[in-house]
Amino acid sequence: MNRTNHGTVGRRRFLAALAAGGVTTVVAGCLGDAPAATPTTAQDDTDALPTDSGEASGDTSLAGSCAAAFGDTDQRYDPGDRPLVATFVYPMAGAVFEERSSDTEAVTAIGYAAAEDGQYEQTLRVTQRGPVDEEDVGERYVQRDGWEAGGTVTYDGGERAVAVRRTDDTAVAWVFGIPGSDGTYEIEVRTAVGAGDPCPDTYDAVCERVSRSFQPR
């Protein structure tokens, strides 16, 4: 009798534990106490979830959010009948919101991640000025306060010195000169924060990929 009662209690404990997901092994016999529960795989997975300081899916950094806004695929800008001596590529996630030209300057502005009131979280502005008197535009800019040497870019088979300016983590500009049929033209590629959060590391990367993409028309 005692053995039967003991077996009934054991089976009840086993079924209760099984229903709770706490048993992963098979009972050796029909009677007797159920074996001690062992941790389940699901519990192990829960322990491995990312924390707030995050690994696999933790907090998104500012640089990550900007990189996502610009995207990693480029498209070549079509100037149409605008007086540009060269074309360039830009991250294709953007929208061209300004195209302004005069006798001495042509500006193309592109916005990324639309915000309220027609603003964008990030902006890319490409400006062509000229023709200018100085042939080595990058070297001239390096002599100015706030500018530094940024290496070179290749344009139409020639190396062009680049000057770089970083403004309080809110903007990065690359400037260099390219030859045109009537003289040298100054090119400025500037990436800056708009209505979003700044991330200068991404600005540098975007300025570089746009600057290195220039080709004669």
N, C-alpha and C positions, 0 to 999 in steps of 0.2 A: 504494500500500500504506500509506504513511504517512498519506495522507488518510483512508483507510478506518479505520485504527486510531484516528485522531484523532476521527472521527465517532462510533465506538463508545464511546469514553471520554466524549465529550460527552453522548451519549444516556444513558449510565449515570448521569452526574452529574445530569442533568435529572430522570430518574426517581426517583433517591434524594431529591433536593430536593423533588420533587412529593409523594412519600410522606410527607415530614416536614412538609408544609404550608408550605413556605417560598417557593413560587413563585406569583405571581399574574398573570403576563403570559404571552403566547403566544410560543413560539420562532419566529423569522422563517423558518428553514429546517430541513430534516431533518438536516443535518450541522452540525458546528461545536459549540463550547462553549455550554452553557446560559447564559442571561443571569443577572446577579447577582440574588439573591433580594431581594425588597422586604418590608418589615414587613407582617404580615397585620392584618386588622381585629380579630381576637381578641386579638392582642398589645396593640393600642391600648386595647381595653376593659379589659384587665387593669391597664394603667397608671392607668385612671380609677377603679378601685374605691376606696371610702371607706377612710380610714385609721382607726387606733384613736381618734384625736381627733375623728374622724368627721363626716361630713356627712350623706349620704343615709341611711346605716344604721349610724352610729357608736354610741358608747356611749349608753345611755339615761340621761338625767338623773334626779335624784330627783324633780324637779317633774313630769317626764314620767310616771314610774312612778305617782305619786300620782294624777295626772289620769286615767290609765288605770284605776286602781282605782275611782275614783268614777264614771267614765263621764260622758257629756254629755247623757243623756236623763233627764228628771225624771218622777216620778209623785206624785200628791197623797196625802198620808197620810189614812187613814180612821180617825178616833178612836173610832168606834163609840159606846158609851155613856159614854166617858170625859168628865170635866168640863172640856173645852177650849173656850175662847171663840172660837178661830180654828183654821183648818186651814192647812197649808203643804205645799209640795212638797219632795222630797228626791231626790238622785241615785238612780235606781232599781237600781243595781248592788248596793245594800246589803241587809242582812238586819236586821229589827227584832229586837233581842235583849233589850230591856227596856222595859216599859211600867208605870210606877209612878205612882200617884195618891194624894193625900191632900187634906185640906180646904184646904190652902194652897199645894200644889205638885203639878205633874204633869210627869213626866220621860219622854221618849221617846228611847231610845238605838238607834242604827243602826250596824252594823259593816260594814266593807268589806275585801275580800281576806282570806278566812279563813286563819288561821295555826294553829299547833299548840295543843293543850290548850284548844280552844274560844275562843281569842283571835282578834282581827282586827288587821290591819296598821294600819288607820286607823279612826277613830270619829267619828260625828256625834251630838251630844246636844242636843236641843231641850227647854228647861225653861220652863214657865209658872208664875209665882208671883203670888199675890194673892188678892183685890184688895189693892193697896198704897195708902198715903196720898198719896204724891207723884204728881202728874199727869205731869210731865215727867221720866220715868225716865232717859232718855239724858243729859240735862243734869246730873242728880244724879250719875251714874256718872263723868262727865267730871271732876268735882271730886275724885275719888279718885286716890290714887297708882297709877301704872301704866296708867291709862286715858287715852284721847285721843278727841277728836271724830272721828267717822266719817261726817259728812254726815247725810243723812236717808233714810228710806224712806217710801213712800206706803202708807197703810193706810186703807181705807174712805173714800177721798177726802181724807184729811188727811195732812200731813207730820209725821213723827215723828223726833226727834233720835236719833242712834245714837252709842253709846260703844263703842270698840274697845279690846281688850287683846290684846297679843301676848306670849306667854310663852316666851322663850328658843328661838324657832324650833320649839317642840314643840306649840304650841296657839295658836289664834286664837279670840276670843270677840266676838260682837256682842250688845249689849244695847239694848233700846228698850222703850217702853211703848205699849200699845194699849188702847182703851176697851172695857169690857164693860158689861153691863146693870147691874152693881152696883159699878162703880168701874173704876180703871185696873189693868191687869195687866202685869206685867214679863215680857218675853220675852228669853231668852238662847239664842243659837245658838252652839254651841261645837264646833269641829272640832279634833281632836288626834291625835297619833301614838299607835298602840297597840304592836303587836309589830313594826312595820316601821320604815322610815326616815322621818324628818320631812321635810316640804316645805311651808313656810309660805306660799309664793305660792299654792299650790293651796288651802290652808285658807282664805285670804282670799276666793278666788273662790267656794268652796262656801258659806261663811257669807253672802256677798252674795246669791247666787242663792236661798238658802233664806229669808233675811230679807225679801227683796223679794217673796216669793210669798205672804205671809200674807193670808188673807181671812176675814171673819167667817163663822161657821157659819150 
